[in-house]
Amino acid sequence: MKFSMIFEAQLADPTVEREHQLLRDCVEQAVFAEEMGFDRIWAVEHHALKWYAHMSAPEIFLTWVAARTTTIRIGHGVVCMPFNFNHPVRVAERAAMLDLLSGGRLDLGAGRGGTEQETSLCGVDRDRTTQEVEEALRIIGQAWQKDELEYEGELLRIGPHPVLPRPRQTPHPPLFLACSRAETLTRAAELGIGALVMGFAGPEAVGQMRAAYDAARAARSGDSFVSTAVNDHFSVLCPTIVLDDGAEARRIGTRGQRFFAQAIGHWYGGTGVPDEAVVEGADEAAEMRKAAEQVVARLHEHDIPVRPNATATFNADHAYGTAEDAIAHVKRLRDAGADEIMCLVQMGTVPQAACMETLRQWGEKVIPYFRETASRETASRETASQEAASRGTAR
C-alpha cells in the first residue's frame, strides 16, 4: 500500500498575505512529506474558487516541489482537461517536461473542473466536459507513443506533429481519473486508468466503490483503453489530523473538514459562504451536523433530490485523533480495497503547526506500522513457500 497527500491550497478568510503564506506552507509540507516517507504528493487544479482552492497552477507548484525533492512522486490530481482550460497537447508537453526533469516521478490525473464559477471563467461548455476529458486522455495516451501525433476524434482533429519532449517514463506517466460516483469508476476501469477516489462517505462506501471498479475491470474488453499502458491503481482520500492529544486532533480536523464541506457546498451546490468564525470550545461534531442539515434544507428548498453524495463531505469518521486512531482507520480503508491512502491534511482552518505535526506522526508511526506489517507478511509467505518446496523435494 502507498501513502500520499493531496494539496487543495484551501484558505479561510482569504487575504493576499494569507494566500501567499499558504502556498509557501504547502511547499514546506510537501518537502517534509518526502522526509517522512510518503510516496507521493498530489495537487488539484481549480480556478477562481475563493474560500476553497487557490491551487490554480499546479504544474508550477509541482515543478517547484520536484526541484526541492529527490524521491517523492509528483502527481496532478488532477488537470482540468476540458479544452478551454488546457489543450490536450499542451498538457502532454508540460507533463513530459516535468516527468523528464523530475527523473520520471510524474503521475497525471484528469478531471472536469465542472463548477459554473470555473467554466464561466474560461468559456468551457459544461455539457461537453465529460466528453472532452475522455478525448483529451486519448490524445495524451497517443501523443507519447508515436514519433508524430495524428488524431481525428469527434471533437478535435490534429494533423501530424511531433509532441516534444518525450517523457522519462516509458511509454508515459501513469494516467488517473478523478472519481466520486460509480459511473466514473466504471468508466475509469473501461479506459484502463487509475481511480482517484474523492469520496468522504467512509470505508464501507469505499468498499462499494472498489467493487464497482473491479467489476468493470473484469468485464472490460480493452476496446476503450486510452493507452497501451494500463493502470489499475485505486487511490482513496483520507482526511486526517494526528496529534498526541487525540481530542484536539479531532476538534481541529472536524473544524477543517467542516470548512471544506461548506466550501464545496458553496461552489458546487449554491449554499452560503463557509462559516469562517472559529469559536473556542465549540462542539465541532455538532456544528458539522448543523452544517449538513443546512445543506439538506437548501436542497429541499430548491426541490433538488438529496442523494448520498450531498452530505458525504460532512461525515467526520476519518483518521482524526492519535496515531493509533489513524492506524485503525487506515486498516479499514486497506480492507475496503485501497491501494493508496491519499491524506487530506491541508484544510482551510488547520494551522500549519498541526499540518506539520500530522505529517510527522504519520511518518514516524502510521506509515512504518503498515510497512513493517507488509514486510512480515512477505517474509511469512516466503517462508511458507520455501517450506512447501522443501516438503516437495523430500517426497
C-alpha positions as CSV (number, residue, x, y, z in Angstrom):
1,M,0.0,0.0,0.0
2,K,1.2,3.5,-0.9
3,F,0.8,6.7,1.1
4,S,0.4,10.2,-0.3
5,M,-1.1,13.6,0.5
6,I,-3.1,16.0,-1.6
7,F,-3.0,19.8,-1.8
8,E,-6.0,22.0,-2.4
9,A,-4.4,25.2,-1.1
10,Q,-7.6,25.8,0.9
11,L,-7.9,29.2,2.5
12,A,-10.4,30.5,5.0
13,D,-10.7,34.3,5.5
14,P,-8.6,34.9,2.3
15,T,-6.3,37.9,2.0
16,V,-3.3,38.4,-0.3
17,E,-0.9,37.9,2.6
18,R,-2.6,34.7,3.9
19,E,-2.7,33.4,0.3
20,H,1.0,33.9,-0.2
21,Q,1.9,32.3,3.1
22,L,-0.4,29.4,2.4
23,L,1.3,28.4,-0.8
24,R,4.7,28.7,0.9
25,D,3.3,26.5,3.7
26,C,2.2,23.9,1.2
27,V,5.7,23.7,-0.3
28,E,7.1,23.2,3.2
29,Q,4.6,20.4,3.8
30,A,5.4,18.7,0.5
31,V,9.2,18.7,1.1
32,F,8.6,17.4,4.7
33,A,6.4,14.6,3.3
34,E,9.4,13.2,1.4
35,E,11.4,13.2,4.6
36,M,8.6,11.5,6.4
37,G,8.5,8.6,3.9
38,F,5.4,9.5,1.9
39,D,5.4,8.0,-1.6
40,R,3.6,10.8,-3.5
41,I,2.0,14.2,-3.4
42,W,-1.0,15.3,-5.5
43,A,-2.1,18.8,-6.4
44,V,-5.5,19.8,-7.6
45,E,-6.4,22.4,-10.3
46,H,-9.2,24.9,-9.5
47,H,-9.9,28.4,-10.8
48,A,-11.5,31.4,-9.1
49,L,-12.8,29.4,-6.1
50,K,-12.3,31.8,-3.2
51,W,-12.8,30.1,0.2
52,Y,-11.9,26.8,-1.4
53,A,-8.9,26.1,-3.6
54,H,-6.2,28.6,-4.6
55,M,-4.2,25.9,-6.5
56,S,-4.7,27.4,-10.0
57,A,-1.4,26.5,-11.5
58,P,-0.4,23.0,-10.1
59,E,2.2,22.5,-12.8
60,I,4.2,25.3,-11.3
61,F,3.7,24.1,-7.7
62,L,4.7,20.6,-8.6
63,T,7.7,21.7,-10.6
64,W,8.9,23.8,-7.6
65,V,8.4,20.8,-5.3
66,A,10.1,18.5,-7.7
67,A,13.2,20.8,-7.7
68,R,13.4,20.6,-3.9
69,T,13.0,16.9,-3.6
70,T,14.6,13.7,-5.0
71,T,12.4,10.6,-4.5
72,I,8.7,11.5,-3.8
73,R,6.4,11.2,-6.8
74,I,4.7,14.3,-8.1
75,G,1.0,13.9,-9.1
76,H,-1.5,16.0,-10.9
77,G,-4.6,15.2,-9.0
78,V,-6.0,16.5,-11.4
79,V,-5.5,18.6,-14.5
80,C,-8.8,20.2,-15.7
81,M,-8.9,18.5,-19.1
82,P,-11.8,20.4,-20.9
83,F,-10.1,22.1,-23.9
84,N,-10.7,25.7,-22.8
85,F,-8.9,25.0,-19.6
86,N,-6.0,23.1,-21.1
87,H,-5.5,21.9,-24.7
88,P,-4.5,18.2,-24.6
89,V,-1.3,18.7,-26.5
90,R,-0.2,21.5,-24.1
91,V,-0.9,19.1,-21.2
92,A,1.2,16.4,-22.8
93,E,4.1,18.8,-23.4
94,R,4.1,20.2,-19.9
95,A,3.7,16.8,-18.2
96,A,6.5,15.3,-20.3
97,M,8.8,18.2,-19.4
98,L,8.1,17.8,-15.7
99,D,8.5,14.0,-15.9
100,L,11.8,14.4,-17.6
101,L,13.2,17.0,-15.2
102,S,12.0,15.2,-12.1
103,G,13.7,11.9,-13.2
104,G,10.5,10.1,-14.0
105,R,8.4,10.9,-11.0
106,L,5.2,12.2,-12.5
107,D,1.6,10.8,-12.3
108,L,-1.1,12.5,-14.4
109,G,-4.8,12.6,-13.3
110,A,-7.7,14.1,-15.3
111,G,-10.8,15.8,-14.2
112,R,-13.7,18.0,-15.4
113,G,-13.4,21.2,-13.3
114,G,-17.1,21.4,-13.6
115,T,-18.3,24.3,-11.3
116,E,-20.1,27.1,-13.0
117,Q,-17.6,29.5,-11.5
118,E,-14.7,27.9,-13.2
119,T,-16.3,27.0,-16.5
120,S,-17.7,30.6,-16.9
121,L,-14.2,32.0,-16.3
122,C,-12.6,30.0,-19.2
123,G,-15.6,29.7,-21.5
124,V,-15.9,25.9,-21.0
125,D,-19.1,24.2,-22.4
126,R,-20.3,22.4,-19.3
127,D,-22.3,19.9,-21.4
128,R,-19.2,18.7,-23.1
129,T,-16.8,18.4,-20.1
130,T,-17.1,14.6,-19.7
131,Q,-16.6,14.0,-23.5
132,E,-13.7,16.4,-23.7
133,V,-11.9,14.8,-20.7
134,E,-12.1,11.4,-22.4
135,E,-10.9,12.7,-25.7
136,A,-8.1,14.6,-24.0
137,L,-6.9,11.3,-22.4
138,R,-7.0,9.5,-25.7
139,I,-4.9,12.3,-27.3
140,I,-2.4,12.3,-24.5
141,G,-2.1,8.5,-24.4
142,Q,-1.2,8.6,-28.1
143,A,1.0,11.7,-28.1
144,W,3.7,10.0,-26.1
145,Q,3.8,6.7,-28.0
146,K,4.3,8.0,-31.6
147,D,7.0,10.0,-33.3
148,E,4.2,12.1,-34.7
149,L,0.8,12.6,-33.2
150,E,-2.1,12.5,-35.7
151,Y,-5.6,12.4,-34.2
152,E,-9.1,12.6,-35.6
153,G,-11.8,12.4,-33.0
154,E,-15.3,13.6,-32.5
155,L,-14.2,16.9,-31.1
156,L,-10.7,17.6,-32.2
157,R,-8.6,17.0,-35.3
158,I,-4.8,17.3,-35.1
159,G,-2.6,16.9,-38.1
160,P,0.8,15.1,-37.9
161,H,3.0,16.9,-35.4
162,P,5.8,15.7,-33.1
163,V,4.9,16.3,-29.4
164,L,8.1,17.3,-27.6
165,P,9.8,16.4,-25.3
166,R,9.1,12.7,-24.7
167,P,8.6,11.8,-21.0
168,R,11.2,9.9,-19.0
169,Q,8.8,7.1,-18.1
170,T,8.1,4.6,-20.8
171,P,5.7,4.8,-22.6
172,H,4.4,7.6,-20.4
173,P,3.5,8.6,-16.8
174,P,0.6,6.6,-15.2
175,L,-2.9,8.1,-16.0
176,F,-5.7,8.5,-13.5
177,L,-9.3,9.9,-13.4
178,A,-11.0,11.7,-10.5
179,C,-13.9,9.5,-9.4
180,S,-16.7,10.3,-7.0
181,R,-19.5,8.1,-8.4
182,A,-19.9,4.5,-9.6
183,E,-20.3,5.7,-13.2
184,T,-16.9,7.5,-13.2
185,L,-15.3,4.5,-11.5
186,T,-16.7,2.2,-14.2
187,R,-15.5,4.4,-16.9
188,A,-12.0,4.7,-15.4
189,A,-11.7,1.0,-15.4
190,E,-13.0,0.7,-19.0
191,L,-10.5,3.4,-20.1
192,G,-7.7,1.4,-18.4
193,I,-6.7,4.2,-16.0
194,G,-6.3,4.5,-12.2
195,A,-9.0,5.9,-9.9
196,L,-8.6,8.9,-7.6
197,V,-11.5,8.3,-5.2
198,M,-12.6,11.6,-3.6
199,G,-15.4,10.1,-1.5
200,F,-15.9,11.1,2.1
201,A,-18.6,8.6,3.0
202,G,-16.2,6.2,4.8
203,P,-14.7,2.7,4.4
204,E,-17.9,0.9,3.7
205,A,-18.6,3.3,0.8
206,V,-15.0,2.8,-0.4
207,G,-15.6,-0.9,-0.4
208,Q,-18.6,-0.5,-2.6
209,M,-16.7,1.8,-5.0
210,R,-13.8,-0.7,-5.2
211,A,-16.4,-3.4,-6.1
212,A,-17.7,-1.3,-8.9
213,Y,-14.2,-0.6,-10.2
214,D,-13.2,-4.2,-10.0
215,A,-16.5,-5.4,-11.7
216,A,-15.8,-3.0,-14.6
217,R,-12.2,-4.3,-14.8
218,A,-13.4,-7.9,-15.0
219,A,-15.9,-7.1,-17.7
220,R,-13.8,-4.8,-19.9
221,S,-12.7,-5.9,-23.4
222,G,-9.9,-3.4,-23.8
223,D,-11.5,-1.7,-26.8
224,S,-11.9,1.5,-24.8
225,F,-8.3,1.7,-23.4
226,V,-6.8,5.2,-23.9
227,S,-3.3,3.8,-24.0
228,T,-1.3,0.5,-24.3
229,A,-0.2,1.2,-20.7
230,V,-2.9,0.1,-18.4
231,N,-3.1,1.4,-14.8
232,D,-5.4,-0.2,-12.3
233,H,-4.3,1.7,-9.2
234,F,-7.1,2.7,-6.7
235,S,-6.2,5.7,-4.5
236,V,-8.6,6.8,-1.7
237,L,-8.9,10.1,0.0
238,C,-8.3,10.1,3.8
239,P,-8.9,13.3,5.7
240,T,-6.6,13.3,8.8
241,I,-5.2,15.2,11.7
242,V,-3.0,13.3,14.1
243,L,-1.6,14.7,17.4
244,D,-0.6,13.3,20.8
245,D,-3.8,15.0,22.1
246,G,-6.4,13.0,20.2
247,A,-9.4,15.1,21.3
248,E,-7.6,18.3,20.0
249,A,-6.8,16.5,16.7
250,R,-10.4,15.6,16.3
251,R,-11.5,19.1,17.0
252,I,-9.0,20.6,14.5
253,G,-9.8,18.0,11.9
254,T,-13.5,18.2,12.1
255,R,-13.4,22.0,12.0
256,G,-11.2,21.9,8.9
257,Q,-13.4,19.4,7.2
258,R,-16.5,21.4,8.0
259,F,-14.9,24.4,6.3
260,F,-14.0,22.2,3.3
261,A,-17.5,20.7,3.1
262,Q,-19.1,24.1,3.3
263,A,-16.8,25.4,0.6
264,I,-17.7,22.5,-1.7
265,G,-21.4,23.1,-0.9
266,H,-21.0,26.8,-1.8
267,W,-19.3,26.3,-5.2
268,Y,-21.0,23.0,-6.3
269,G,-24.4,23.3,-4.7
270,G,-25.1,27.0,-4.3
271,T,-25.1,27.1,-0.5
272,G,-23.8,30.0,1.5
273,V,-20.2,31.2,2.0
274,P,-18.3,29.0,4.5
275,D,-18.6,29.9,8.2
276,E,-15.1,31.3,8.9
277,A,-15.6,32.0,12.6
278,V,-13.8,29.7,14.9
279,V,-15.4,29.7,18.4
280,E,-13.1,28.4,21.2
281,G,-14.6,25.4,22.8
282,A,-17.3,24.8,20.1
283,D,-18.7,21.3,19.7
284,E,-17.3,20.7,16.2
285,A,-19.2,17.5,15.8
286,A,-22.5,19.3,16.5
287,E,-21.5,22.1,14.2
288,M,-20.8,19.6,11.4
289,R,-24.2,18.1,11.8
290,K,-25.8,21.5,11.8
291,A,-23.9,22.4,8.5
292,A,-25.1,19.2,6.9
293,E,-28.7,19.9,7.9
294,Q,-28.4,23.4,6.3
295,V,-27.3,21.8,3.0
296,V,-30.3,19.3,3.1
297,A,-32.7,22.2,3.9
298,R,-31.3,24.2,1.0
299,L,-31.7,21.2,-1.4
300,H,-35.3,20.7,-0.2
301,E,-36.0,24.4,-0.7
302,H,-35.0,24.2,-4.4
303,D,-36.7,20.8,-4.9
304,I,-33.4,19.0,-5.5
305,P,-33.1,15.3,-4.6
306,V,-31.0,14.7,-1.5
307,R,-28.5,12.0,-2.7
308,P,-25.9,10.3,-0.6
309,N,-23.1,12.4,-2.1
310,A,-24.9,15.6,-1.0
311,T,-23.9,15.1,2.7
312,A,-21.0,12.7,2.4
313,T,-18.5,15.5,2.9
314,F,-20.0,16.1,6.4
315,N,-19.1,12.6,7.6
316,A,-16.4,13.1,10.2
317,D,-15.5,9.4,10.6
318,H,-11.9,9.8,9.4
319,A,-8.3,9.5,10.6
320,Y,-8.6,12.2,13.3
321,G,-7.1,11.6,16.7
322,T,-3.9,9.8,17.8
323,A,-1.6,7.7,15.6
324,E,-3.4,4.6,17.0
325,D,-6.7,6.1,15.8
326,A,-5.2,6.7,12.4
327,I,-3.8,3.2,12.1
328,A,-7.2,1.7,12.9
329,H,-8.9,3.9,10.3
330,V,-6.3,3.1,7.6
331,K,-6.8,-0.7,8.3
332,R,-10.5,-0.2,7.4
333,L,-9.6,1.6,4.2
334,R,-7.0,-1.1,3.3
335,D,-9.5,-3.9,3.9
336,A,-12.0,-1.9,1.7
337,G,-9.6,-2.2,-1.2
338,A,-7.4,1.0,-1.1
339,D,-4.1,0.7,-2.9
340,E,-3.1,4.1,-1.7
341,I,-4.1,6.3,1.2
342,M,-4.3,9.9,0.0
343,C,-4.1,12.1,3.1
344,L,-6.0,15.3,3.1
345,V,-4.3,17.4,5.8
346,Q,-4.2,20.9,4.5
347,M,-7.8,22.0,5.1
348,G,-8.7,25.7,5.3
349,T,-8.7,26.3,9.0
350,V,-6.0,23.8,10.0
351,P,-2.9,25.6,11.4
352,Q,0.5,25.0,9.8
353,A,1.8,23.6,13.0
354,A,-0.9,20.9,13.1
355,C,-0.3,20.0,9.5
356,M,3.4,19.5,10.1
357,E,2.9,17.5,13.3
358,T,0.3,15.3,11.5
359,L,2.9,14.5,8.8
360,R,5.5,13.8,11.5
361,Q,3.1,11.4,13.3
362,W,2.3,9.6,10.0
363,G,6.0,9.4,9.1
364,E,7.1,8.1,12.4
365,K,4.2,5.9,13.5
366,V,1.4,5.3,10.9
367,I,3.4,4.5,7.7
368,P,6.0,2.4,9.5
369,Y,3.3,0.3,11.0
370,F,1.9,-0.8,7.6
371,R,5.3,-1.2,6.0
372,E,6.5,-3.4,8.8
373,T,3.3,-5.4,8.7
374,A,3.7,-5.8,4.9
375,S,7.4,-6.9,5.4
376,R,6.3,-9.5,8.0
377,E,3.6,-10.8,5.7
378,T,6.0,-11.1,2.8
379,A,8.6,-12.9,4.9
380,S,5.9,-15.3,6.2
381,R,4.7,-16.0,2.6
382,E,8.3,-16.7,1.5
383,T,8.9,-19.0,4.5
384,A,5.8,-20.9,3.8
385,S,6.7,-21.2,0.1
386,Q,10.2,-22.4,1.0
387,E,8.8,-25.0,3.4
388,A,6.4,-26.2,0.8
389,A,9.2,-26.5,-1.7
390,S,11.3,-28.5,0.9
391,R,8.5,-30.9,1.5
392,G,8.0,-31.4,-2.2
393,T,11.8,-32.1,-2.6
394,A,11.7,-34.6,0.3
395,R,9.0,-36.6,-1.3
